[in-house]
Amino acid sequence: MIELVNLSKKYKQVDAVKNLNMFIEKGEIVGLLGPNGAGKSTAISMLSSLVEPTSGDVRFENNSILKNPSPLRKVVGMVPQEIALYTDLTAEENLEFFGRIYKLSGKALKRKMDEVLEQIGLTDRRKDIVKKFSGGMKRRLNIGVAMLHDPEMIIMDEPTVGIDPQSRNYILETVKRLNEERQMTVLYTSHYMEEVEFLCDRIYIMDKGNLIASGTKGEIKQILSSEKTISIKLDRLNDQFVEGLRENPLVNRVTVGEKEVTILVPREANMFSDVIKIAEAAELEIYSVDNKTPTLEDVFLHLTGRALRD
Ligand SMILES: Nc1ncnc2c1ncn2[C@@H]1O[C@H](COP(=O)(O)OP(=O)(O)OP(=O)(O)O)[C@@H](O)[C@H]1O
């Protein structure tokens, strides 16, 4: 459906996106994962023809959209990171206003507004002024606006940043439902790997303007096939224990949580007795030692040496 070919964007000294190659097929949920500043917003702004690339091409149904973006714009709904609503108007009035921009009117507009309000779970708040909405409700309405013209595809730029967990779940479930029931194609950007892991069929991971991994969840996790992650839970932590792990020749990486340490070791390594000895020397009590299935966070850590949210 859509293909990005060697797409780059340079802002003065900053390479916001470097030689990005990506494709999105009809009916897929594709995730674009990366920390702040990775280049995700720039990539989707070029994809939706809001920002002009420095080089490369964006192709929709095999035609370049750089000179003629209208065929793509007709089928894409964009949910920007910033909320774009009139806060002095009600939810209904906002939808009506944006609906008219999409040239909807009369019964067709009313029908569409009812449908969208139902989809975003705001039917009973339709007459309330947006100023009084929570952050999560505003985001849901923002998504509703993008759905007014019946898009085949929706592009969402970090739609759950800074909202309550309940609204976040609602948004994730809505995206899944739209995909399953209406075969909506979705491009979902996030720096929350668990969201991308939950939603997406295929994933692209960006860092500092570069694509660092891509594929299905399984394919991406194969990157770690030679290693495994072990989670160690303790009564408390101290430096001696962490240093003891770091000095162990089998341990490739140590990540320290509150009362939990995770270590990355070769798949075949049996670490149990080493971990117990290091804990005993550090006078700590171990609650559990578990093998973890790798997460996308582990893959990101492996590829960049940093956590996604660093
Ligand atoms: N209009 C602009 N002018 C100059 N630099 C820009 C502009 N837009 C983005 N950048 C730079 O390009 C890089 C990528 O930014 P981008 O917003 O695409 O990242 P992102 O992954 O979407 O992160 P975030 O979640 O923080 O928006 C950053 O270094 C940013 O400062």
The ligand as a MOL file (V3000), in Angstrom:
LIG
                    3D

  0  0  0     0  0            999 V3000
M  V30 BEGIN CTAB
M  V30 COUNTS 31 33 0 0 0
M  V30 BEGIN ATOM
M  V30 1 N 11.4740 21.3110 12.3610 0
M  V30 2 C 12.6180 20.8750 12.8630 0
M  V30 3 N 13.7160 21.6550 12.8270 0
M  V30 4 C 14.9060 21.2320 13.3200 0
M  V30 5 N 15.1110 20.0000 13.8760 0
M  V30 6 C 14.0500 19.1850 13.9410 0
M  V30 7 C 12.7510 19.5690 13.4470 0
M  V30 8 N 11.8980 18.5260 13.6480 0
M  V30 9 C 12.6160 17.5480 14.2490 0
M  V30 10 N 13.9070 17.9440 14.4230 0
M  V30 11 C 14.9930 17.1270 15.0160 0
M  V30 12 O 15.0040 15.8680 14.3670 0
M  V30 13 C 15.2230 14.7980 15.3030 0
M  V30 14 C 14.0900 13.8070 15.2260 0
M  V30 15 O 12.9020 14.4000 15.7720 0
M  V30 16 P 11.4670 13.7110 15.7480 0
M  V30 17 O 10.5010 14.6830 16.3780 0
M  V30 18 O 11.1690 13.2160 14.4060 0
M  V30 19 O 11.6770 12.4900 16.7290 0
M  V30 20 P 10.6200 11.5490 17.4210 0
M  V30 21 O 11.1700 10.1770 17.3730 0
M  V30 22 O 9.2730 11.7560 16.8670 0
M  V30 23 O 10.6590 12.0530 18.9140 0
M  V30 24 P 9.5250 12.7340 19.7870 0
M  V30 25 O 8.7820 11.6170 20.3660 0
M  V30 26 O 10.3350 13.4920 20.8290 0
M  V30 27 O 8.7350 13.6290 18.8810 0
M  V30 28 C 15.4060 15.4640 16.6600 0
M  V30 29 O 16.7810 15.6310 16.8930 0
M  V30 30 C 14.7230 16.8040 16.4910 0
M  V30 31 O 15.2830 17.7630 17.3400 0
M  V30 END ATOM
M  V30 BEGIN BOND
M  V30 1 1 1 2
M  V30 2 1 2 3
M  V30 3 2 2 7
M  V30 4 2 3 4
M  V30 5 1 4 5
M  V30 6 2 5 6
M  V30 7 1 6 7
M  V30 8 1 6 10
M  V30 9 1 7 8
M  V30 10 2 8 9
M  V30 11 1 9 10
M  V30 12 1 10 11
M  V30 13 1 11 12
M  V30 14 1 11 30
M  V30 15 1 12 13
M  V30 16 1 13 14
M  V30 17 1 13 28
M  V30 18 1 14 15
M  V30 19 1 15 16
M  V30 20 2 16 17
M  V30 21 1 16 18
M  V30 22 1 16 19
M  V30 23 1 19 20
M  V30 24 2 20 21
M  V30 25 1 20 22
M  V30 26 1 20 23
M  V30 27 1 23 24
M  V30 28 2 24 25
M  V30 29 1 24 26
M  V30 30 1 24 27
M  V30 31 1 28 29
M  V30 32 1 28 30
M  V30 33 1 30 31
M  V30 END BOND
M  V30 END CTAB
M  END
